[in-house]
Amino acid sequence: MKNSDSLTYFRPVVTVLGIDYQVAFEEFRDYYSISVQFRENHTITIPGFDVREMMEQLERCIQTYIEEDR
């Protein structure tokens, strides 16, 4: 079940390791989805029910991709 109270945690820009990423938000009937364009040809998408948890997971995913890319 979607946690509508968690919408206050959505941020249109997330900063990871000093780099800003534009965050796209979509709301579907049963869940939310956030995504960022990572590099030119890679998109990271996080579906879920709680935007706060999704934003935290998105930051961790971006950081992992950056560290693996080094």
N, C-alpha and C positions, 0 to 999 in steps of 0.2 A: 504494500500500500504506500502511495506517495506521501511524503511528509511535506505538506505545503508550508509549514513554519520554517523549514530549512531554506526556503527561497531567499531569505535575507542574507545567506552566506554566499550567494552568487556574486562573483566579481568579473567584470568584462575583460580585465587584464590580469594575468598572473605573471609574477616575476620569479624566475628560477635561475640561480647563479648569475644574477645581474642582467639577464635577458628577459625582455617583456614579450609575452605571447597573448594575442587576442583570443578570447574564449567565446565560442559560439554556444548558445543555449537553445534547446528545443524541448518542448513539452508535448508528450504524447498522452494518450488516454490513460495508460497504466504506469508510465515511468517518465523520467527526465533523461536527457542526454546532453552532455557537454563535450566540446571537442576543440582542439587547437590544430593549426597547421604547423607541423614540425618539419623544418627544412622545406625544400620546394615540392617534394613529391611524397610526403608522409603526413598522414593525419592521425592524431591520437584521439580516440573517442571513448568516453566513459559513460555507460548507461547506469541508471540506478534509481533509487527511491528517495535518497537523502542527499541534498545538494552539498551540504557541509562535508560529508564523507567523500563525495565524488570529487570535490575540489582538492581535498587532501590527496586522494589517490592520483588525480591528474598531475599534481606537483611532483609526486614521487615518480610517476612514469616518465615525465619530462626529464627529471634529474637522472634517472637511470639511462635513458637514451643518450643524454649528453655525455655522461661518464663512459658509456660503452663506445661512443664515437671518438673518444680521444685516443 
